Amino acid sequence: MKSYFTFKGNIFAFLLISMFILLRYESYSQCNVTVRLRGDIGTEQVRFKQGSTTLATHTLTTSFQTIVYSGFNGTTFGVEFINDDGPRNVLIEWIQVGSTTYTPSHGTHSNASCNSSGALFCNGTLTWNNVSCGSTSCNP
């Protein structure tokens, strides 16, 4: 059987091709994250986060909105409430990463003394860890 790819000890060529394959795979592993949420008074602002990186900022309305972010390729997604001022609160119903839906109970609050479940009553972040575009099962 004839081999079509022979590196003959050239580690540089092997690494270059490996990096190309990994980068191409990464570009195909991007997906949408859909978030269903609303504010109490309609001026609440949230940031969508991938790890510590801000992906987008949104101002909410008093009606539930379904907001889609395209191009997610991480394993951690967060919704950060950034302009609390007394009566402002954010209510998160669910997020969907790729085809998997997560409820707020699957997430972790950065300010657990003030925020709970899908409600952000104070500035802080609700973060879902170990989510990915390729995930095929729901968290328990």
N, C-alpha and C positions, 0 to 999 in steps of 0.2 A: 504494500500500500504506500503510495507516494504522499509525502507530507508537503503541503502547500505553504505552510508557515514555519520557517526554520529561523531561529534567532542566532544559532551558532555562537552562543556565549555572549551576545550583545545585550547586556542587561538594559542599556539605555533604550533600545528599540522595544524591548519587552515592556518596560515601564511606560513609555510613550503610548503604546497601543492600549495598555491596561487603563491608563488615565482617560484616553479617548472613549473607551467603552463605558467606564464609570460615569463620565460627564454626559454621555448620550443617554444613559439609563436615568440619570438624575433629571434630565429635561423631560423625560417621558413620565416621571413619577409625580409630576405636579398635578394638583386637582383643585377643585373649588371647595371653599369652606362657606357654608350657609349658616347664618345666625338669625334666629327669631327673637326679637326683643323690643322693648318700648321704654319710654320714660314716663314718670308721673306727671310732670308739668310741660314737657315738650321742648326743653332747652338743654337736656342732659347731653353731655358729650362723652363718647367712648372711643377708645383706640383698640384696634385689632392688633394683636401681638403674636409674633412667631419667636418664641424665646424672649429675648430682650429687645428685639427689633420691632419697631412700629411699622405695620403694613398699611394701615389706613386709619383715618379719623372720621367719625360720623356724629352728626347731631340728630337726636332721636325726636320722635313725635309721641303723642299720647296714645296712638294706636299701635298695635303690634306691627312691626315691619319685618320683612324677610330680606336681609342684606347678604349679597353674595360677594365673596372675595375670590378672585381667580389667581392662580399661580402659587398656591401654598405647597411647600415641599419639605416641611419640617416634621417634628414629632411632638412639639408643644405648641398649643394655641391658647391665647388668652384674650379676654375682654376686660379692658381696664376703664373704670369710671374715673374721669379726670376733673369734673367741675362741680362737685357736691357743694351745695349752699343751702342747707336746711331742708327745704321741701323737695329738693331734687332726689330722685331715686331711679335706679335702673332695674328692670325686671327682665330676666333672660328665661325664655321658655325652653330652648334647645339649640344645639349646634349640630351641623352635619359636616363631617370631613369625608370627602369622596362619597361613598354610599352608606357610611355608618353614622347613625344618629347617637348623640350623647346628650344626656340630661345634665342639669347643673349639679345633681348629686354625684356625678362622676368626676367633678372638678374639685379644685382646692382653692380656698379663699386666702388672699394675702392679708386680709384684715378680718379675721374670723370673729373678733370681738364685736364687730358692728355689722357684718354682712353674713347672710345665711342662705343656703340653697340657691335659688335663682335670683335672689334680691341683693342688690348692691345699694345699701343705704348710706354708705360712706365711700370716699375715694378708696380705690383698691382694685385688685385684679382677681377675676375668677379664671383659673388656669386648668386646662385639661392636658395631662401628660400622657405620653405613650399613644398618641394618635398618629395616624399616617394615612396617606392616600391609598396605600395598598392594603389597608386593614379590611378584613372580611368578617370579623366578628365584633359584636358589641361588648362593651364592658359589662360585667355583672351588676 
